[in-house]
Amino acid sequence: MSDLLEFTEKTLADKLGENIVDIDMRDVTPFTDYFVIVTARNLRHANSLADDLIDEAEKHGFPVRTREGAEGSSWILVDLKDVIVHIFTEDARNQYKLENLWGDRPITRYEDEK
């Protein structure tokens, strides 16, 4: 597991992100190593997860390429280069079903050590 992936999942868990999974994309795409998918409790929480993740990544020296999804969006993408984070509300996650789209890839559920 990469340091960035571990950092990302722990940061999201610390900020009360739910149902965190990562999908190994290393053999599929040249632009990232992992997708991380997390559920936010509501739109405000989704925005807070994205903002906090970006702030913490920058503090720890991890590159932040971009954030997509306006404030109040039910799907926010944070591109950390080797890890791309998809932050969904529960309804949006159920609608887009990224885990199913990439179901042939190795998927790992994050288990918080607390």
N, CA, C and O atoms as a GROMACS GRO file, in nm:
protein
  456
    1MET      N    1   0.085  -0.118   0.000
    1MET     CA    2   0.000   0.000   0.000
    1MET      C    3   0.089   0.124   0.000
    1MET      O    4   0.187   0.132   0.074
    2SER      N    5   0.054   0.217  -0.081
    2SER     CA    6   0.134   0.339  -0.090
    2SER      C    7   0.108   0.431   0.030
    2SER      O    8   0.002   0.425   0.092
    3ASP      N    9   0.206   0.516   0.059
    3ASP     CA   10   0.190   0.612   0.168
    3ASP      C   11   0.073   0.706   0.141
    3ASP      O   12  -0.002   0.739   0.232
    4LEU      N   13   0.058   0.748   0.015
    4LEU     CA   14  -0.051   0.840  -0.020
    4LEU      C   15  -0.186   0.772  -0.001
    4LEU      O   16  -0.279   0.834   0.051
    5LEU      N   17  -0.198   0.648  -0.041
    5LEU     CA   18  -0.325   0.576  -0.025
    5LEU      C   19  -0.358   0.562   0.123
    5LEU      O   20  -0.471   0.589   0.164
    6GLU      N   21  -0.262   0.521   0.202
    6GLU     CA   22  -0.283   0.506   0.346
    6GLU      C   23  -0.321   0.640   0.410
    6GLU      O   24  -0.414   0.646   0.491
    7PHE      N   25  -0.250   0.745   0.374
    7PHE     CA   26  -0.279   0.880   0.425
    7PHE      C   27  -0.421   0.922   0.388
    7PHE      O   28  -0.495   0.973   0.472
    8THR      N   29  -0.459   0.899   0.263
    8THR     CA   30  -0.590   0.940   0.213
    8THR      C   31  -0.702   0.870   0.290
    8THR      O   32  -0.796   0.935   0.337
    9GLU      N   33  -0.691   0.739   0.302
    9GLU     CA   34  -0.796   0.664   0.370
    9GLU      C   35  -0.806   0.701   0.518
    9GLU      O   36  -0.916   0.714   0.572
   10LYS      N   37  -0.693   0.718   0.583
   10LYS     CA   38  -0.694   0.756   0.724
   10LYS      C   39  -0.754   0.894   0.743
   10LYS      O   40  -0.832   0.916   0.836
   11THR      N   41  -0.718   0.988   0.656
   11THR     CA   42  -0.772   1.124   0.666
   11THR      C   43  -0.923   1.123   0.648
   11THR      O   44  -0.994   1.189   0.724
   12LEU      N   45  -0.971   1.050   0.549
   12LEU     CA   46  -1.116   1.042   0.526
   12LEU      C   47  -1.187   0.977   0.645
   12LEU      O   48  -1.294   1.022   0.685
   13ALA      N   49  -1.128   0.872   0.701
   13ALA     CA   50  -1.187   0.805   0.817
   13ALA      C   51  -1.188   0.898   0.939
   13ALA      O   52  -1.287   0.903   1.012
   14ASP      N   53  -1.079   0.971   0.960
   14ASP     CA   54  -1.071   1.064   1.072
   14ASP      C   55  -1.177   1.174   1.062
   14ASP      O   56  -1.221   1.227   1.163
   15LYS      N   57  -1.217   1.206   0.940
   15LYS     CA   58  -1.319   1.310   0.916
   15LYS      C   59  -1.458   1.249   0.901
   15LYS      O   60  -1.550   1.314   0.851
   16LEU      N   61  -1.471   1.123   0.944
   16LEU     CA   62  -1.598   1.051   0.952
   16LEU      C   63  -1.657   1.013   0.816
   16LEU      O   64  -1.778   0.998   0.803
   17GLY      N   65  -1.570   0.997   0.716
   17GLY     CA   66  -1.614   0.940   0.590
   17GLY      C   67  -1.654   0.794   0.615
   17GLY      O   68  -1.597   0.728   0.700
   18GLU      N   69  -1.752   0.746   0.540
   18GLU     CA   70  -1.807   0.613   0.562
   18GLU      C   71  -1.785   0.522   0.443
   18GLU      O   72  -1.772   0.568   0.329
   19ASN      N   73  -1.780   0.391   0.470
   19ASN     CA   74  -1.772   0.289   0.365
   19ASN      C   75  -1.659   0.320   0.265
   19ASN      O   76  -1.683   0.332   0.145
   20ILE      N   77  -1.539   0.333   0.317
   20ILE     CA   78  -1.422   0.369   0.236
   20ILE      C   79  -1.365   0.244   0.169
   20ILE      O   80  -1.336   0.146   0.236
   21VAL      N   81  -1.351   0.249   0.039
   21VAL     CA   82  -1.289   0.140  -0.036
   21VAL      C   83  -1.186   0.198  -0.132
   21VAL      O   84  -1.196   0.314  -0.174
   22ASP      N   85  -1.088   0.116  -0.168
   22ASP     CA   86  -0.996   0.154  -0.274
   22ASP      C   87  -0.999   0.048  -0.383
   22ASP      O   88  -1.017  -0.071  -0.358
   23ILE      N   89  -0.982   0.096  -0.505
   23ILE     CA   90  -0.980   0.009  -0.622
   23ILE      C   91  -0.842   0.023  -0.687
   23ILE      O   92  -0.799   0.133  -0.721
   24ASP      N   93  -0.774  -0.088  -0.703
   24ASP     CA   94  -0.640  -0.091  -0.762
   24ASP      C   95  -0.652  -0.072  -0.913
   24ASP      O   96  -0.705  -0.158  -0.984
   25MET      N   97  -0.601   0.040  -0.962
   25MET     CA   98  -0.612   0.075  -1.104
   25MET      C   99  -0.476   0.070  -1.175
   25MET      O  100  -0.464   0.116  -1.289
   26ARG      N  101  -0.376   0.016  -1.109
   26ARG     CA  102  -0.239   0.021  -1.164
   26ARG      C  103  -0.224  -0.049  -1.298
   26ARG      O  104  -0.144  -0.005  -1.381
   27ASP      N  105  -0.297  -0.156  -1.322
   27ASP     CA  106  -0.286  -0.227  -1.450
   27ASP      C  107  -0.384  -0.178  -1.555
   27ASP      O  108  -0.387  -0.231  -1.666
   28VAL      N  109  -0.464  -0.077  -1.520
   28VAL     CA  110  -0.571  -0.032  -1.609
   28VAL      C  111  -0.544   0.103  -1.672
   28VAL      O  112  -0.573   0.124  -1.790
   29THR      N  113  -0.489   0.194  -1.596
   29THR     CA  114  -0.476   0.331  -1.644
   29THR      C  115  -0.338   0.389  -1.608
   29THR      O  116  -0.285   0.359  -1.502
   30PRO      N  117  -0.282   0.469  -1.696
   30PRO     CA  118  -0.151   0.528  -1.669
   30PRO      C  119  -0.157   0.655  -1.583
   30PRO      O  120  -0.053   0.705  -1.540
   31PHE      N  121  -0.278   0.708  -1.558
   31PHE     CA  122  -0.285   0.838  -1.491
   31PHE      C  123  -0.307   0.831  -1.340
   31PHE      O  124  -0.300   0.934  -1.273
   32THR      N  125  -0.332   0.713  -1.285
   32THR     CA  126  -0.347   0.700  -1.140
   32THR      C  127  -0.324   0.555  -1.099
   32THR      O  128  -0.332   0.464  -1.182
   33ASP      N  129  -0.296   0.535  -0.972
   33ASP     CA  130  -0.277   0.400  -0.919
   33ASP      C  131  -0.402   0.346  -0.850
   33ASP      O  132  -0.432   0.227  -0.859
   34TYR      N  133  -0.475   0.434  -0.782
   34TYR     CA  134  -0.592   0.390  -0.706
   34TYR      C  135  -0.706   0.489  -0.719
   34TYR      O  136  -0.685   0.610  -0.732
   35PHE      N  137  -0.828   0.437  -0.715
   35PHE     CA  138  -0.948   0.514  -0.689
   35PHE      C  139  -0.984   0.486  -0.544
   35PHE      O  140  -0.980   0.371  -0.500
   36VAL      N  141  -1.020   0.589  -0.471
   36VAL     CA  142  -1.076   0.573  -0.337
   36VAL      C  143  -1.218   0.626  -0.344
   36VAL      O  144  -1.243   0.735  -0.395
   37ILE      N  145  -1.311   0.548  -0.292
   37ILE     CA  146  -1.452   0.587  -0.290
   37ILE      C  147  -1.495   0.596  -0.144
   37ILE      O  148  -1.468   0.507  -0.064
   38VAL      N  149  -1.564   0.706  -0.111
   38VAL     CA  150  -1.609   0.729   0.027
   38VAL      C  151  -1.749   0.790   0.023
   38VAL      O  152  -1.783   0.865  -0.068
   39THR      N  153  -1.827   0.755   0.124
   39THR     CA  154  -1.961   0.811   0.137
   39THR      C  155  -1.961   0.920   0.243
   39THR      O  156  -1.909   0.902   0.353
   40ALA      N  157  -2.022   1.033   0.207
   40ALA     CA  158  -2.043   1.144   0.300
   40ALA      C  159  -2.187   1.138   0.352
   40ALA      O  160  -2.276   1.088   0.284
   41ARG      N  161  -2.207   1.188   0.470
   41ARG     CA  162  -2.339   1.183   0.532
   41ARG      C  163  -2.441   1.274   0.463
   41ARG      O  164  -2.560   1.245   0.461
   42ASN      N  165  -2.393   1.384   0.406
   42ASN     CA  166  -2.480   1.481   0.338
   42ASN      C  167  -2.393   1.571   0.251
   42ASN      O  168  -2.271   1.554   0.247
   43LEU      N  169  -2.454   1.666   0.182
   43LEU     CA  170  -2.379   1.754   0.090
   43LEU      C  171  -2.274   1.837   0.164
   43LEU      O  172  -2.163   1.854   0.115
   44ARG      N  173  -2.310   1.887   0.279
   44ARG     CA  174  -2.216   1.968   0.357
   44ARG      C  175  -2.095   1.884   0.399
   44ARG      O  176  -1.981   1.931   0.393
   45HIS      N  177  -2.120   1.761   0.442
   45HIS     CA  178  -2.012   1.671   0.483
   45HIS      C  179  -1.922   1.638   0.363
   45HIS      O  180  -1.800   1.630   0.378
   46ALA      N  181  -1.982   1.618   0.245
   46ALA     CA  182  -1.903   1.589   0.124
   46ALA      C  183  -1.807   1.703   0.095
   46ALA      O  184  -1.689   1.680   0.066
   47ASN      N  185  -1.856   1.825   0.103
   47ASN     CA  186  -1.772   1.941   0.079
   47ASN      C  187  -1.661   1.952   0.183
   47ASN      O  188  -1.547   1.985   0.151
   48SER      N  189  -1.695   1.925   0.308
   48SER     CA  190  -1.598   1.930   0.416
   48SER      C  191  -1.490   1.822   0.398
   48SER      O  192  -1.372   1.849   0.420
   49LEU      N  193  -1.530   1.701   0.359
   49LEU     CA  194  -1.432   1.595   0.334
   49LEU      C  195  -1.332   1.637   0.227
   49LEU      O  196  -1.212   1.619   0.242
   50ALA      N  197  -1.384   1.694   0.118
   50ALA     CA  198  -1.295   1.737   0.009
   50ALA      C  199  -1.200   1.848   0.056
   50ALA      O  200  -1.080   1.840   0.032
   51ASP      N  201  -1.254   1.950   0.123
   51ASP     CA  202  -1.170   2.061   0.170
   51ASP      C  203  -1.064   2.013   0.268
   51ASP      O  204  -0.947   2.051   0.257
   52ASP      N  205  -1.105   1.930   0.364
   52ASP     CA  206  -1.010   1.882   0.465
   52ASP      C  207  -0.904   1.793   0.403
   52ASP      O  208  -0.786   1.802   0.440
   53LEU      N  209  -0.943   1.707   0.309
   53LEU     CA  210  -0.846   1.620   0.243
   53LEU      C  211  -0.743   1.703   0.167
   53LEU      O  212  -0.623   1.675   0.174
   54ILE      N  213  -0.788   1.803   0.094
   54ILE     CA  214  -0.696   1.890   0.019
   54ILE      C  215  -0.602   1.963   0.114
   54ILE      O  216  -0.481   1.966   0.091
   55ASP      N  217  -0.656   2.020   0.220
   55ASP     CA  218  -0.572   2.092   0.318
   55ASP      C  219  -0.467   2.000   0.380
   55ASP      O  220  -0.350   2.038   0.388
   56GLU      N  221  -0.507   1.882   0.423
   56GLU     CA  222  -0.414   1.789   0.486
   56GLU      C  223  -0.309   1.737   0.386
   56GLU      O  224  -0.192   1.722   0.422
   57ALA      N  225  -0.351   1.711   0.264
   57ALA     CA  226  -0.256   1.664   0.162
   57ALA      C  227  -0.149   1.770   0.137
   57ALA      O  228  -0.030   1.738   0.131
   58GLU      N  229  -0.190   1.894   0.124
   58GLU     CA  230  -0.094   2.002   0.100
   58GLU      C  231   0.001   2.019   0.219
   58GLU      O  232   0.120   2.041   0.201
   59LYS      N  233  -0.052   2.008   0.341
   59LYS     CA  234   0.031   2.019   0.462
   59LYS      C  235   0.136   1.908   0.467
   59LYS      O  236   0.246   1.930   0.517
   60HIS      N  237   0.102   1.790   0.415
   60HIS     CA  238   0.193   1.675   0.420
   60HIS      C  239   0.276   1.659   0.292
   60HIS      O  240   0.346   1.560   0.275
   61GLY      N  241   0.268   1.757   0.203
   61GLY     CA  242   0.353   1.757   0.084
   61GLY      C  243   0.305   1.668  -0.030
   61GLY      O  244   0.383   1.639  -0.121
   62PHE      N  245   0.179   1.625  -0.027
   62PHE     CA  246   0.126   1.546  -0.138
   62PHE      C  247   0.066   1.639  -0.242
   62PHE      O  248  -0.003   1.735  -0.206
   63PRO      N  249   0.090   1.614  -0.370
   63PRO     CA  250   0.040   1.704  -0.474
   63PRO      C  251  -0.112   1.693  -0.489
   63PRO      O  252  -0.168   1.584  -0.485
   64VAL      N  253  -0.176   1.807  -0.506
   64VAL     CA  254  -0.319   1.812  -0.535
   64VAL      C  255  -0.333   1.868  -0.675
   64VAL      O  256  -0.303   1.985  -0.700
   65ARG      N  257  -0.380   1.784  -0.768
   65ARG     CA  258  -0.396   1.830  -0.906
   65ARG      C  259  -0.519   1.916  -0.922
   65ARG      O  260  -0.511   2.028  -0.974
   66THR      N  261  -0.634   1.864  -0.877
   66THR     CA  262  -0.758   1.938  -0.899
   66THR      C  263  -0.868   1.885  -0.809
   66THR      O  264  -0.860   1.776  -0.752
   67ARG      N  265  -0.970   1.965  -0.800
   67ARG     CA  266  -1.096   1.926  -0.734
   67ARG      C  267  -1.207   1.955  -0.834
   67ARG      O  268  -1.212   2.063  -0.893
   68GLU      N  269  -1.294   1.859  -0.853
   68GLU     CA  270  -1.407   1.878  -0.942
   68GLU      C  271  -1.534   1.852  -0.865
   68GLU      O  272  -1.541   1.760  -0.782
   69GLY      N  273  -1.634   1.931  -0.892
   69GLY     CA  274  -1.761   1.922  -0.820
   69GLY      C  275  -1.777   2.046  -0.734
   69GLY      O  276  -1.699   2.070  -0.642
   70ALA      N  277  -1.877   2.123  -0.765
   70ALA     CA  278  -1.901   2.248  -0.694
   70ALA      C  279  -1.950   2.220  -0.552
   70ALA      O  280  -1.993   2.109  -0.520
   71GLU      N  281  -1.942   2.322  -0.468
   71GLU     CA  282  -1.997   2.310  -0.334
   71GLU      C  283  -2.144   2.273  -0.346
   71GLU      O  284  -2.217   2.334  -0.424
   72GLY      N  285  -2.186   2.175  -0.271
   72GLY     CA  286  -2.324   2.130  -0.279
   72GLY      C  287  -2.345   2.018  -0.379
   72GLY      O  288  -2.458   1.975  -0.402
   73SER      N  289  -2.236   1.970  -0.439
   73SER     CA  290  -2.246   1.860  -0.534
   73SER      C  291  -2.252   1.727  -0.460
   73SER      O  292  -2.192   1.711  -0.354
   74SER      N  293  -2.326   1.631  -0.516
   74SER     CA  294  -2.336   1.499  -0.453
   74SER      C  295  -2.222   1.407  -0.493
   74SER      O  296  -2.212   1.296  -0.441
   75TRP      N  297  -2.134   1.452  -0.585
   75TRP     CA  298  -2.015   1.376  -0.625
   75TRP      C  299  -1.902   1.475  -0.641
   75TRP      O  300  -1.906   1.562  -0.728
   76ILE      N  301  -1.801   1.462  -0.558
   76ILE     CA  302  -1.683   1.548  -0.564
   76ILE      C  303  -1.562   1.460  -0.590
   76ILE      O  304  -1.545   1.357  -0.525
   77LEU      N  305  -1.480   1.501  -0.685
   77LEU     CA  306  -1.358   1.427  -0.718
   77LEU      C  307  -1.238   1.510  -0.674
   77LEU      O  308  -1.231   1.630  -0.704
   78VAL      N  309  -1.145   1.447  -0.604
   78VAL     CA  310  -1.019   1.511  -0.565
   78VAL      C  311  -0.907   1.429  -0.626
   78VAL      O  312  -0.891   1.311  -0.595
   79ASP      N  313  -0.830   1.492  -0.714
   79ASP     CA  314  -0.720   1.424  -0.783
   79ASP      C  315  -0.590   1.452  -0.712
   79ASP      O  316  -0.539   1.564  -0.714
   80LEU      N  317  -0.536   1.349  -0.648
   80LEU     CA  318  -0.408   1.357  -0.577
   80LEU      C  319  -0.297   1.287  -0.656
   80LEU      O  320  -0.200   1.239  -0.597
   81LYS      N  321  -0.311   1.282  -0.785
   81LYS     CA  322  -0.219   1.220  -0.880
   81LYS      C  323  -0.225   1.067  -0.874
   81LYS      O  324  -0.293   1.007  -0.957
   82ASP      N  325  -0.158   1.004  -0.780
   82ASP     CA  326  -0.157   0.858  -0.774
   82ASP      C  327  -0.283   0.801  -0.709
   82ASP      O  328  -0.308   0.680  -0.716
   83VAL      N  329  -0.361   0.887  -0.646
   83VAL     CA  330  -0.488   0.847  -0.584
   83VAL      C  331  -0.594   0.948  -0.627
   83VAL      O  332  -0.578   1.068  -0.608
   84ILE      N  333  -0.702   0.899  -0.684
   84ILE     CA  334  -0.816   0.984  -0.718
   84ILE      C  335  -0.930   0.947  -0.625
   84ILE      O  336  -0.971   0.831  -0.618
   85VAL      N  337  -0.982   1.047  -0.554
   85VAL     CA  338  -1.084   1.025  -0.452
   85VAL      C  339  -1.220   1.067  -0.506
   85VAL      O  340  -1.236   1.177  -0.558
   86HIS      N  341  -1.316   0.978  -0.491
   86HIS     CA  342  -1.455   1.004  -0.529
   86HIS      C  343  -1.537   1.013  -0.400
   86HIS      O  344  -1.553   0.914  -0.330
   87ILE      N  345  -1.587   1.131  -0.371
   87ILE     CA  346  -1.667   1.154  -0.251
   87ILE      C  347  -1.813   1.164  -0.294
   87ILE      O  348  -1.850   1.252  -0.372
   88PHE      N  349  -1.895   1.074  -0.244
   88PHE     CA  350  -2.036   1.068  -0.282
   88PHE      C  351  -2.126   1.084  -0.160
   88PHE      O  352  -2.088   1.048  -0.048
   89THR      N  353  -2.245   1.138  -0.183
   89THR     CA  354  -2.352   1.118  -0.086
   89THR      C  355  -2.400   0.975  -0.108
   89THR      O  356  -2.369   0.914  -0.210
   90GLU      N  357  -2.474   0.920  -0.013
   90GLU     CA  358  -2.519   0.782  -0.025
   90GLU      C  359  -2.605   0.761  -0.151
   90GLU      O  360  -2.587   0.662  -0.221
   91ASP      N  361  -2.696   0.853  -0.178
   91ASP     CA  362  -2.782   0.841  -0.297
   91ASP      C  363  -2.700   0.842  -0.426
   91ASP      O  364  -2.725   0.763  -0.516
   92ALA      N  365  -2.603   0.932  -0.434
   92ALA     CA  366  -2.520   0.940  -0.555
   92ALA      C  367  -2.434   0.815  -0.570
   92ALA      O  368  -2.417   0.764  -0.682
   93ARG      N  369  -2.381   0.765  -0.461
   93ARG     CA  370  -2.300   0.643  -0.469
   93ARG      C  371  -2.383   0.526  -0.519
   93ARG      O  372  -2.336   0.446  -0.600
   94ASN      N  373  -2.505   0.514  -0.470
   94ASN     CA  374  -2.594   0.409  -0.517
   94ASN      C  375  -2.633   0.427  -0.664
   94ASN      O  376  -2.654   0.330  -0.735
   95GLN      N  377  -2.642   0.551  -0.708
   95GLN     CA  378  -2.678   0.580  -0.847
   95GLN      C  379  -2.564   0.547  -0.943
   95GLN      O  380  -2.587   0.481  -1.045
   96TYR      N  381  -2.442   0.591  -0.913
   96TYR     CA  382  -2.330   0.576  -1.006
   96TYR      C  383  -2.260   0.441  -0.997
   96TYR      O  384  -2.203   0.394  -1.096
   97LYS      N  385  -2.262   0.378  -0.880
   97LYS     CA  386  -2.210   0.242  -0.862
   97LYS      C  387  -2.071   0.218  -0.922
   97LYS      O  388  -2.052   0.125  -1.001
   98LEU      N  389  -1.975   0.302  -0.886
   98LEU     CA  390  -1.839   0.286  -0.940
   98LEU      C  391  -1.778   0.151  -0.905
   98LEU      O  392  -1.702   0.094  -0.984
   99GLU      N  393  -1.810   0.099  -0.787
   99GLU     CA  394  -1.757  -0.033  -0.751
   99GLU      C  395  -1.801  -0.138  -0.852
   99GLU      O  396  -1.723  -0.227  -0.885
  100ASN      N  397  -1.923  -0.129  -0.901
  100ASN     CA  398  -1.972  -0.225  -1.000
  100ASN      C  399  -1.905  -0.203  -1.135
  100ASN      O  400  -1.872  -0.298  -1.206
  101LEU      N  401  -1.886  -0.076  -1.170
  101LEU     CA  402  -1.821  -0.044  -1.298
  101LEU      C  403  -1.681  -0.104  -1.305
  101LEU      O  404  -1.638  -0.153  -1.409
  102TRP      N  405  -1.610  -0.099  -1.193
  102TRP     CA  406  -1.473  -0.151  -1.186
  102TRP      C  407  -1.468  -0.280  -1.105
  102TRP      O  408  -1.366  -0.310  -1.042
  103GLY      N  409  -1.575  -0.356  -1.107
  103GLY     CA  410  -1.586  -0.477  -1.026
  103GLY      C  411  -1.486  -0.586  -1.057
  103GLY      O  412  -1.466  -0.676  -0.976
  104ASP      N  413  -1.422  -0.579  -1.174
  104ASP     CA  414  -1.321  -0.680  -1.208
  104ASP      C  415  -1.183  -0.645  -1.151
  104ASP      O  416  -1.089  -0.723  -1.166
  105ARG      N  417  -1.171  -0.530  -1.088
  105ARG     CA  418  -1.044  -0.486  -1.029
  105ARG      C  419  -1.041  -0.522  -0.881
  105ARG      O  420  -1.146  -0.537  -0.819
  106PRO      N  421  -0.921  -0.538  -0.824
  106PRO     CA  422  -0.912  -0.564  -0.679
  106PRO      C  423  -0.967  -0.446  -0.598
  106PRO      O  424  -0.923  -0.333  -0.613
  107ILE      N  425  -1.063  -0.476  -0.512
  107ILE     CA  426  -1.125  -0.374  -0.426
  107ILE      C  427  -1.097  -0.411  -0.281
  107ILE      O  428  -1.118  -0.525  -0.239
  108THR      N  429  -1.049  -0.313  -0.205
  108THR     CA  430  -1.016  -0.334  -0.064
  108THR      C  431  -1.096  -0.237   0.022
  108THR      O  432  -1.098  -0.116  -0.005
  109ARG      N  433  -1.162  -0.289   0.124
  109ARG     CA  434  -1.236  -0.206   0.218
  109ARG      C  435  -1.141  -0.157   0.326
  109ARG      O  436  -1.064  -0.235   0.382
  110TYR      N  437  -1.146  -0.028   0.356
  110TYR     CA  438  -1.062   0.030   0.460
  110TYR      C  439  -1.119  -0.008   0.596
  110TYR      O  440  -1.238   0.010   0.623
  111GLU      N  441  -1.032  -0.058   0.680
  111GLU     CA  442  -1.070  -0.091   0.818
  111GLU      C  443  -0.990  -0.002   0.911
  111GLU      O  444  -0.868  -0.016   0.921
  112ASP      N  445  -1.057   0.087   0.978
  112ASP     CA  446  -0.992   0.179   1.071
  112ASP      C  447  -0.941   0.100   1.191
  112ASP      O  448  -1.009   0.011   1.242
  113GLU      N  449  -0.821   0.133   1.235
  113GLU     CA  450  -0.759   0.060   1.346
  113GLU      C  451  -0.811   0.102   1.482
  113GLU      O  452  -0.772   0.043   1.583
  114LYS      N  453  -0.898   0.201   1.489
  114LYS     CA  454  -0.946   0.250   1.619
  114LYS      C  455  -1.025   0.145   1.691
  114LYS      O  456  -1.073   0.169   1.802
   0.00000   0.00000   0.00000
